[in-house]
Amino acid sequence: MFEYSQEIIDKNLPVTMKRIDAGLTARENEVLLLLAKGLNRDEIAAKLIISPETDKMHIKNIYKKLKAKNKVDALIKMKML
């Protein structure tokens, strides 16, 4: 199971996430968790202290690995794994 640092986990947003065996990296899993919590790309980039372009690349890789067309599709597939 992946563990997320305290600054990544927002106790006010009850989102649980099991380990995804879709070949996602630890960082991609962090990005996906934050997407599930409703953060947008800029908010995710700021929270993870990465550039918006890096965040965009992580999201693109997540969609490709999950064979998802968009954020909603990726989150549905995340729940199904």
N, C-alpha and C positions, 0 to 999 in steps of 0.2 A: 504494500500500500504506500502511496506517495504521502509524504508529510509536507505541509506547507508552513512557511514561517509565519509568525504571528502578524506581521505587517501585511501579509497577503490575505489572511483570513479575516473577514469582517463578521464579527459575532452577531450583528444585527440582521444579516441575510442568511437564512437557514437553507443553504444549498449543500447537499452532500454529493460526493463524487467518489465512485469506486475506481479502482485502477483500470485504465483502458488498455487492452492488449491489441492495439491497432498500430503499434510501432511509433507512437507519439513519444517525443522526448519529454523530460521532466519539465522543461520550460514551456513546451506546447501544452502540457497538461495544466500548468499554472494559468496560461492564457485562456484555455478552454474553461477552467473554473471561474475565472473572472468574467468571461462572456456569459456564463450561466447565471452569474449574479447580476447581470444587466449592465455592466460597464461597457462604455463605447471604446473605440480604438485609442482615442487620445487619453482617456482615463486609465486604460490598461497600461499604455506606454509610460505614463507618469507614475503609476503605482509600482511598476516593475523597474523603473529607472532605465528605460530603453528608448530608442528613437521611435517615432511613429512608423517609419519605414521598416524597422526591425519587427515591430508588432504586426504590421501588415503582412510581412513575409511569414511569420509564425502562423497567422490565421490562414493564409493561402496554403501552407503545408498541412495544417489541420484538415482543411476541406478536402485536399487531395488524398490524404491518408484515410480519411473516413468516407471518402467518395460522397461528400456532401456538396450540395449546390449553394447553400447559404447558411447563415448562423442558426436558424431554426432547424434546418435539416441536420446540421452537425450536433445540436443539442439533443435532438430526438435520437439520433444514432448513439450518442454518448449514453443515454439512458438505457438503450437496448443492449449494450455490450455488457 
